[in-house]
Amino acid sequence: MSLRLHAHPLSSSCHKVLIALYEAETPFTQVMVNFGDPESHAAFLALWPVGKMPVLYDADRNETVAETSIIIEYLDRYHAGPQPMLPADPDVRAQARLWDRLFDLYVHDPMQRLVANHLRPKAERDARGAAEAEGRIVRTYDLIETHMEGRDWAAGNAFSIADCAAAPALFYAGIIVPFGADRHNLSAYFERLLARPSYRRALIEAQPWFQYYPYRDRMPERFLNLKG
Ligand SMILES: N[C@@H](CCC(=O)N[C@@H](CS)C(=O)NCC(=O)O)C(=O)O
C-alpha cells in the first residue's frame, strides 16, 4: 500500500482527510501519532517539523504531503475517487475552496483555541482570547446559516472538500458553542454530515478515544453510541 497517513483517531484535522480517503475508498495505512510518547512525537517532527497532523506519505512517489487542504488536493490529483473533492467547474471549485477556508479558519481554528485554553491551569487561562474565539465561531455560524438555505452541501450540489472541512469543525465546535435552536439550516447541515458514511466511519473509529477529549463532559450521549 503506497499511502501512509500519520494521524490520531481523535484529531479533527485528521478526520477531515479521513473523510476524503473514505469518500474515494482509497486504500491507505494509518500510522498512529502520539504526542504523549516522546519517541512517536520525535518521529513525527522528523517527518514534518511544523508538528501539525495529519501528514500523508506516498511511498510510490516518495512524497510527504502536509496541511489538510493540500493533502485532499493531492489525493484528488494522484488517487482520485469517482467523485473529486475539488469540483471540476472552476466557479464551484472556487466556492469549495472558499468554504474549506471559512470552516478551517473561522470555526476549526477558534474551536482549537478554546480547547487549548481549557487545558491550561485556571490561572493561566485567557478570558478575552476565549471570548474572541467564541464570537468568531458564532458569527461564522450565522454566515453558514444564511449560506445553507436551500442547499445540501457547502459548495455546488455535491459533497466536496468544503464538507470534509465542515464536518469535524462543526462536530467539535458544536460541543463547546451550541448551534442554537434558531439556526435550522446549520443544524440540518450538521445532521447530513453526521449521516454521511465517510464521516460516520471516522467518528466510529474515534469513539474509543472520546474519553480523552477535554470537553468529554459536554459531549452529547448520542456521539458515544454511533453505529455504522
Ligand atoms: N492547518 C493545519 C492544522 C492541523 C492541526 O491543527 N492539527 C492538530 C491536530 S487536530 C495538531 O497537530 N496539533 C498539534 C499541535 O498544535 O502541537 C491543517 O489543516 O493540516
Ligand as a Chemical Component Dictionary entry (heavy atoms), coordinates in Angstrom:
data_LIG
# 
_chem_comp.id                   LIG 
_chem_comp.type                 NON-POLYMER 
_chem_comp.pdbx_formal_charge   0 
_chem_comp.three_letter_code    LIG 
# 
loop_
_chem_comp_atom.comp_id 
_chem_comp_atom.atom_id 
_chem_comp_atom.alt_atom_id 
_chem_comp_atom.type_symbol 
_chem_comp_atom.charge 
_chem_comp_atom.model_Cartn_x 
_chem_comp_atom.model_Cartn_y 
_chem_comp_atom.model_Cartn_z 
_chem_comp_atom.pdbx_ordinal 
LIG N1  N1  N 0 -3.618 23.873 9.320  1  
LIG C1  C1  C 0 -3.396 22.507 9.718  2  
LIG C2  C2  C 0 -3.971 22.291 11.106 3  
LIG C3  C3  C 0 -3.662 20.892 11.631 4  
LIG C4  C4  C 0 -3.859 20.815 13.149 5  
LIG O1  O1  O 0 -4.259 21.791 13.788 6  
LIG N2  N2  N 0 -3.574 19.637 13.700 7  
LIG C5  C5  C 0 -3.654 19.470 15.137 8  
LIG C6  C6  C 0 -4.468 18.237 15.482 9  
LIG S1  S1  S 0 -6.179 18.474 15.098 10 
LIG C7  C7  C 0 -2.250 19.254 15.674 11 
LIG O2  O2  O 0 -1.456 18.580 15.066 12 
LIG N3  N3  N 0 -1.940 19.857 16.826 13 
LIG C8  C8  C 0 -0.682 19.657 17.478 14 
LIG C9  C9  C 0 -0.032 20.910 17.944 15 
LIG O3  O3  O 0 -0.580 22.002 17.692 16 
LIG O4  O4  O 0 1.039  20.805 18.532 17 
LIG C10 C10 C 0 -4.024 21.559 8.694  18 
LIG O5  O5  O 0 -5.071 21.898 8.107  19 
LIG O6  O6  O 0 -3.440 20.484 8.441  20 
# 
loop_
_chem_comp_bond.comp_id 
_chem_comp_bond.atom_id_1 
_chem_comp_bond.atom_id_2 
_chem_comp_bond.value_order 
_chem_comp_bond.pdbx_ordinal 
LIG N1  C1  SING 1  
LIG C1  C2  SING 2  
LIG C1  C10 SING 3  
LIG C2  C3  SING 4  
LIG C3  C4  SING 5  
LIG C4  O1  DOUB 6  
LIG C4  N2  SING 7  
LIG N2  C5  SING 8  
LIG C5  C6  SING 9  
LIG C5  C7  SING 10 
LIG C6  S1  SING 11 
LIG C7  O2  DOUB 12 
LIG C7  N3  SING 13 
LIG N3  C8  SING 14 
LIG C8  C9  SING 15 
LIG C9  O3  DOUB 16 
LIG C9  O4  SING 17 
LIG C10 O5  DOUB 18 
LIG C10 O6  SING 19 
# 
